[in-house]
């Protein structure tokens, strides 16, 4: 998956906006004025953060080694 693939997917959802409040290297995706995703334009390594219910996020981290907490 490439940065543009993630960007296209996120922008395909209804009423999604793309902003750069943290500078030109980080894209923030919002719906209803609330952030739900964040990604860097640097593809090495490709990373992105998704908003998630804390309990569900813990389940995903337990199940998949590639799922890490976004902020500690």
N, CA, C and O atoms as a MOPAC input file, in Angstrom:
PM7 MOZYME 1SCF
protein

 N      0.84800 1    -1.17800 1     0.00000 1
 C      0.00000 1     0.00000 1     0.00000 1
 C      0.89100 1     1.23600 1     0.00000 1
 O      1.91200 1     1.27400 1     0.68700 1
 N      0.51000 1     2.22100 1    -0.75300 1
 C      1.25400 1     3.46900 1    -0.88600 1
 C      0.50300 1     4.60300 1    -0.18100 1
 O     -0.67900 1     4.47500 1     0.13600 1
 N      1.20200 1     5.70600 1     0.05500 1
 C      0.60000 1     6.87800 1     0.68300 1
 C     -0.62700 1     7.33100 1    -0.10400 1
 O     -1.66000 1     7.64100 1     0.48900 1
 N     -0.52600 1     7.37200 1    -1.41400 1
 C     -1.65700 1     7.82100 1    -2.23700 1
 C     -2.84500 1     6.87600 1    -2.13600 1
 O     -3.99100 1     7.31400 1    -2.23900 1
 N     -2.58700 1     5.57200 1    -1.93400 1
 C     -3.69000 1     4.61900 1    -1.75800 1
 C     -4.46200 1     4.93300 1    -0.48100 1
 O     -5.69300 1     4.93000 1    -0.47400 1
 N     -3.73200 1     5.20300 1     0.59600 1
 C     -4.37400 1     5.53100 1     1.86800 1
 C     -5.12600 1     6.84800 1     1.73300 1
 O     -6.26600 1     6.96400 1     2.18400 1
 N     -4.49600 1     7.83400 1     1.11800 1
 C     -5.14200 1     9.13600 1     0.91700 1
 C     -6.44600 1     8.97700 1     0.14100 1
 O     -7.47300 1     9.52600 1     0.54000 1
 N     -6.41500 1     8.23800 1    -0.95100 1
 C     -7.62200 1     8.03000 1    -1.76400 1
 C     -8.71400 1     7.32600 1    -0.96900 1
 O     -9.88600 1     7.68900 1    -1.06400 1
 N     -8.33500 1     6.32800 1    -0.19300 1
 C     -9.31800 1     5.61100 1     0.61500 1
 C     -9.95400 1     6.54400 1     1.64100 1
 O    -11.17900 1     6.58500 1     1.75900 1
 N     -9.14600 1     7.28900 1     2.37700 1
 C     -9.68200 1     8.17900 1     3.40600 1
 C    -10.57600 1     9.25500 1     2.80700 1
 O    -11.61600 1     9.58200 1     3.37800 1
 N    -10.18800 1     9.80500 1     1.67100 1
 C    -10.99300 1    10.84600 1     1.02700 1
 C    -12.25600 1    10.30300 1     0.36400 1
 O    -13.12700 1    11.08000 1    -0.02800 1
 N    -12.36700 1     8.98800 1     0.23300 1
 C    -13.55900 1     8.39900 1    -0.38700 1
 C    -14.75300 1     8.36200 1     0.56800 1
 O    -15.88700 1     8.16900 1     0.12900 1
 N    -14.51200 1     8.54200 1     1.85800 1
 C    -15.60800 1     8.55300 1     2.81900 1
 C    -16.36500 1     9.87400 1     2.72400 1
 O    -15.78600 1    10.90300 1     2.37500 1
 N    -17.67100 1     9.84400 1     3.03800 1
 C    -18.47800 1    11.06300 1     2.92700 1
 C    -17.99000 1    12.18700 1     3.84100 1
 O    -17.63200 1    11.95900 1     4.99600 1
 N    -17.98600 1    13.39700 1     3.30100 1
 C    -17.71600 1    14.62500 1     4.04100 1
 C    -16.35500 1    14.67200 1     4.73200 1
 O    -16.20600 1    15.33600 1     5.75800 1
 N    -15.37000 1    13.97900 1     4.18500 1
 C    -14.02400 1    13.99300 1     4.75400 1
 C    -13.24800 1    15.17600 1     4.20300 1
 O    -13.30000 1    15.47600 1     3.01000 1
 N    -12.52200 1    15.84500 1     5.10200 1
 C    -11.62800 1    16.92400 1     4.69200 1
 C    -10.20000 1    16.52500 1     5.01300 1
 O     -9.94800 1    15.74700 1     5.93300 1
 N     -9.27500 1    17.06700 1     4.24500 1
 C     -7.84500 1    16.83400 1     4.46300 1
 C     -7.21700 1    18.17600 1     4.82800 1
 O     -7.38100 1    19.16500 1     4.11300 1
 N     -6.50400 1    18.19900 1     5.93900 1
 C     -5.87800 1    19.43000 1     6.42200 1
 C     -4.43100 1    19.15300 1     6.82300 1
 O     -4.02100 1    18.00100 1     6.96800 1
 N     -3.67000 1    20.22500 1     6.99700 1
 C     -2.27400 1    20.08400 1     7.42600 1
 C     -1.98200 1    21.01900 1     8.60500 1
 O     -1.13300 1    21.90100 1     8.48400 1
 N     -2.66500 1    20.84700 1     9.74100 1
 C     -2.47200 1    21.74700 1    10.87500 1
 C     -1.12100 1    21.59200 1    11.57400 1
 O     -0.71500 1    22.47300 1    12.33200 1
 N     -0.42800 1    20.49000 1    11.33000 1
 C      0.86700 1    20.24300 1    11.96500 1
 C      2.03400 1    20.50400 1    11.02300 1
 O      3.17100 1    20.14400 1    11.32800 1
 N      1.76100 1    21.12200 1     9.89200 1
 C      2.79700 1    21.40600 1     8.90500 1
 C      2.55700 1    20.61100 1     7.63900 1
 O      1.68500 1    19.74300 1     7.60500 1
 N      3.32100 1    20.89600 1     6.59900 1
 C      3.06300 1    20.30000 1     5.28500 1
 C      3.39800 1    18.82000 1     5.16100 1
 O      3.03800 1    18.19600 1     4.16300 1
 N      4.07400 1    18.24300 1     6.14500 1
 C      4.47900 1    16.83900 1     6.04700 1
 C      3.49300 1    15.85100 1     6.65500 1
 O      3.66600 1    14.63900 1     6.52600 1
 N      2.45800 1    16.36600 1     7.31800 1
 C      1.49700 1    15.49500 1     7.99800 1
 C      0.08100 1    15.86700 1     7.55800 1
 O     -0.34300 1    17.01600 1     7.68800 1
 N     -0.63400 1    14.87900 1     7.03900 1
 C     -2.01700 1    15.09900 1     6.61600 1
 C     -2.96800 1    14.60300 1     7.70000 1
 O     -2.80200 1    13.50800 1     8.23600 1
 N     -3.96000 1    15.42300 1     8.01200 1
 C     -4.97700 1    15.08800 1     9.00000 1
 C     -6.31600 1    14.99000 1     8.27000 1
 O     -6.67000 1    15.86300 1     7.47600 1
 N     -7.04600 1    13.92700 1     8.54800 1
 C     -8.34100 1    13.69800 1     7.91400 1
 C     -9.42400 1    13.83500 1     8.97200 1
 O     -9.34300 1    13.24500 1    10.04900 1
 N    -10.44800 1    14.63200 1     8.63900 1
 C    -11.52300 1    14.91400 1     9.58300 1
 C    -12.87100 1    14.65400 1     8.93400 1
 O    -13.03900 1    14.74500 1     7.71800 1
 N    -13.81200 1    14.32900 1     9.78600 1
 C    -15.20500 1    14.27900 1     9.38800 1
 C    -16.00900 1    14.91800 1    10.51200 1
 O    -15.78400 1    14.62800 1    11.68700 1
 N    -16.92900 1    15.77200 1    10.15800 1
 C    -17.68900 1    16.49600 1    11.16300 1
 C    -16.80900 1    17.37500 1    12.03800 1
 O    -17.14400 1    17.64700 1    13.19100 1
 N    -15.67900 1    17.81900 1    11.48900 1
 C    -14.76000 1    18.66300 1    12.23900 1
 C    -13.87500 1    17.92500 1    13.22100 1
 O    -13.11000 1    18.55500 1    13.95200 1
 N    -13.96200 1    16.58600 1    13.25700 1
 C    -13.16700 1    15.80100 1    14.20000 1
 C    -12.18500 1    14.89800 1    13.46300 1
 O    -12.52900 1    14.24700 1    12.47700 1
 N    -10.96900 1    14.87700 1    13.96100 1
 C     -9.92000 1    14.07100 1    13.35100 1
 C    -10.19500 1    12.58200 1    13.56600 1
 O    -10.54700 1    12.15300 1    14.66500 1
 N    -10.02400 1    11.79400 1    12.48100 1
 C    -10.13600 1    10.35100 1    12.61200 1
 C     -8.91900 1     9.62600 1    12.05400 1
 O     -8.75300 1     8.42700 1    12.27600 1
 N     -8.06300 1    10.35200 1    11.32500 1
 C     -6.86900 1     9.72500 1    10.76300 1
 C     -5.77500 1    10.77100 1    10.56000 1
 O     -6.04200 1    11.95800 1    10.37200 1
 N     -4.54400 1    10.28900 1    10.60400 1
 C     -3.37900 1    11.14700 1    10.43200 1
 C     -2.31200 1    10.30900 1     9.74200 1
 O     -2.11600 1     9.14500 1    10.09100 1
 N     -1.62200 1    10.88900 1     8.76800 1
 C     -0.54000 1    10.16700 1     8.10700 1
 C      0.56200 1    11.12900 1     7.68700 1
 O      0.33200 1    12.31900 1     7.47100 1
 N      1.73900 1    10.58800 1     7.58000 1
 C      2.89200 1    11.34400 1     7.09400 1
 C      3.02300 1    11.10300 1     5.59800 1
 O      2.64800 1    10.04200 1     5.09900 1
 N      3.54700 1    12.07600 1     4.89300 1
 C      3.76900 1    11.89700 1     3.44700 1
 C      5.00700 1    11.06100 1     3.18200 1
 O      5.23200 1    10.64400 1     2.04600 1
 N      5.82100 1    10.80500 1     4.20800 1
 C      7.04600 1    10.01200 1     4.04800 1
 C      6.68000 1     8.52900 1     3.98600 1
 O      6.14500 1     7.98700 1     4.95400 1
 N      6.95900 1     7.87200 1     2.86900 1
 C      6.56300 1     6.47400 1     2.73100 1
 C      7.52600 1     5.47100 1     3.37100 1
 O      7.29200 1     4.26500 1     3.29000 1
 N      8.58700 1     5.93600 1     3.99700 1
 C      9.60200 1     5.02200 1     4.54700 1
 C      9.81000 1     5.22100 1     6.02400 1
 O     10.57900 1     6.11100 1     6.38900 1
 N      9.19300 1     4.46900 1     6.89900 1
 C      8.15600 1     3.49100 1     6.60700 1
 C      6.79200 1     4.16900 1     6.52100 1
 O      6.58600 1     5.24200 1     7.08700 1
 N      5.88500 1     3.54600 1     5.82500 1
 C      4.52600 1     4.05000 1     5.71200 1
 C      3.81500 1     3.81000 1     7.04200 1
 O      3.67200 1     2.66900 1     7.48100 1
 N      3.37400 1     4.88700 1     7.67300 1
 C      2.64500 1     4.77600 1     8.94000 1
 C      1.43700 1     5.69000 1     8.89700 1
 O      1.42400 1     6.69600 1     8.18700 1
 N      0.42700 1     5.32700 1     9.66100 1
 C     -0.73000 1     6.19100 1     9.81200 1
 C     -1.41500 1     5.86300 1    11.12700 1
 O     -1.32600 1     4.74200 1    11.62900 1
 N     -2.09000 1     6.84400 1    11.67000 1
 C     -2.82700 1     6.69500 1    12.92000 1
 C     -4.31100 1     6.77200 1    12.61100 1
 O     -4.75000 1     7.60300 1    11.81700 1
 N     -5.07600 1     5.89800 1    13.24600 1
 C     -6.52400 1     5.89700 1    13.10600 1
 C     -7.14800 1     5.97800 1    14.48700 1
 O     -6.69600 1     5.31900 1    15.42400 1
 N     -8.17700 1     6.77900 1    14.60600 1
 C     -8.89300 1     6.87600 1    15.86800 1
 C     -9.67100 1     5.57600 1    16.07100 1
 O    -10.26300 1     5.03400 1    15.13700 1
 N     -9.65400 1     5.09200 1    17.31100 1
 C    -10.27300 1     3.80400 1    17.58000 1
 C    -10.71400 1     3.74800 1    19.03700 1
 O    -10.11600 1     4.38600 1    19.90300 1
 N    -11.75300 1     2.98700 1    19.29300 1
 C    -12.17300 1     2.73300 1    20.66400 1
 C    -10.99400 1     2.09600 1    21.41100 1
 O    -10.38300 1     1.16400 1    20.88700 1
 N    -10.65600 1     2.56700 1    22.61200 1
 C     -9.48500 1     2.05100 1    23.33300 1
 C     -9.48800 1     0.53200 1    23.54600 1
 O     -8.44500 1    -0.11200 1    23.44200 1
 N    -10.64500 1    -0.02900 1    23.84000 1
 C    -10.71600 1    -1.47800 1    24.04500 1
 C    -10.45400 1    -2.22000 1    22.74600 1
 O     -9.73500 1    -3.22000 1    22.72700 1
 N    -11.03400 1    -1.73200 1    21.66800 1
 C    -10.82100 1    -2.35200 1    20.35200 1
 C     -9.36500 1    -2.21200 1    19.92800 1
 O     -8.79100 1    -3.13800 1    19.35600 1
 N     -8.77000 1    -1.06000 1    20.20600 1
 C     -7.36200 1    -0.84400 1    19.85500 1
 C     -6.46700 1    -1.84500 1    20.58100 1
 O     -5.52300 1    -2.37200 1    19.99400 1
 N     -6.75600 1    -2.10700 1    21.84300 1
 C     -5.97500 1    -3.08400 1    22.59500 1
 C     -6.10600 1    -4.48000 1    21.99500 1
 O     -5.12200 1    -5.21200 1    21.89400 1
 N     -7.32100 1    -4.84500 1    21.59900 1
 C     -7.54900 1    -6.14000 1    20.94600 1
 C     -6.74100 1    -6.24600 1    19.65400 1
 O     -6.13500 1    -7.28100 1    19.37800 1
 N     -6.73400 1    -5.17400 1    18.86600 1
 C     -5.99500 1    -5.18700 1    17.60200 1
 C     -4.49100 1    -5.27900 1    17.84100 1
 O     -3.79000 1    -5.97200 1    17.10300 1
 N     -3.98600 1    -4.58700 1    18.86700 1
 C     -2.55300 1    -4.67400 1    19.17900 1
 C     -2.17800 1    -6.07900 1    19.63700 1
 O     -1.09700 1    -6.56800 1    19.30900 1
 N     -3.05700 1    -6.73000 1    20.39000 1
 C     -2.79700 1    -8.10100 1    20.83300 1
 C     -2.78700 1    -9.07500 1    19.66500 1
 O     -2.04300 1   -10.05600 1    19.67000 1
 N     -3.60600 1    -8.80300 1    18.67600 1
 C     -3.75700 1    -9.72500 1    17.54900 1
 C     -2.72900 1    -9.51400 1    16.43600 1
 O     -2.28500 1   -10.47400 1    15.80700 1
 N     -2.35400 1    -8.25400 1    16.19600 1
 C     -1.47100 1    -7.93000 1    15.06700 1
 C     -0.23000 1    -7.18400 1    15.55300 1
 O     -0.34200 1    -6.12700 1    16.17400 1
 N      0.92300 1    -7.71900 1    15.27700 1
 C      2.17900 1    -7.10300 1    15.72100 1
 C      2.41600 1    -5.72400 1    15.09900 1
 O      3.10500 1    -4.89000 1    15.68600 1
 N      1.85400 1    -5.48500 1    13.92600 1
 C      2.07900 1    -4.21900 1    13.22800 1
 C      1.22300 1    -3.07000 1    13.78500 1
 O      1.46300 1    -1.91100 1    13.44600 1
 N      0.23700 1    -3.37200 1    14.62900 1
 C     -0.61200 1    -2.33600 1    15.20400 1
 C      0.05400 1    -1.84500 1    16.49000 1
 O      0.27100 1    -2.60800 1    17.43200 1
 N      0.36500 1    -0.56500 1    16.50000 1
 C      1.03600 1     0.03800 1    17.64800 1
 C      0.23600 1     1.24300 1    18.11000 1
 O     -0.51500 1     1.82700 1    17.32800 1
 N      0.39200 1     1.62800 1    19.40000 1
 C     -0.29700 1     2.82900 1    19.84700 1
 C      0.23900 1     4.05800 1    19.12100 1
 O      1.44000 1     4.16800 1    18.87500 1
 N     -0.66100 1     4.98100 1    18.77900 1
 C     -0.25400 1     6.18200 1    18.06300 1
 C      0.47900 1     7.17800 1    18.94900 1
 O      1.49000 1     7.75200 1    18.54600 1
 N     -0.03200 1     7.37700 1    20.14200 1
 C      0.55400 1     8.33300 1    21.07000 1
 C      0.50500 1     7.71600 1    22.45900 1
 O     -0.46500 1     7.06000 1    22.83700 1
 N      1.55100 1     7.93900 1    23.18800 1
 C      1.59900 1     7.43200 1    24.56600 1
 C      1.70900 1     8.61600 1    25.50900 1
 O      1.76400 1     8.43400 1    26.72500 1

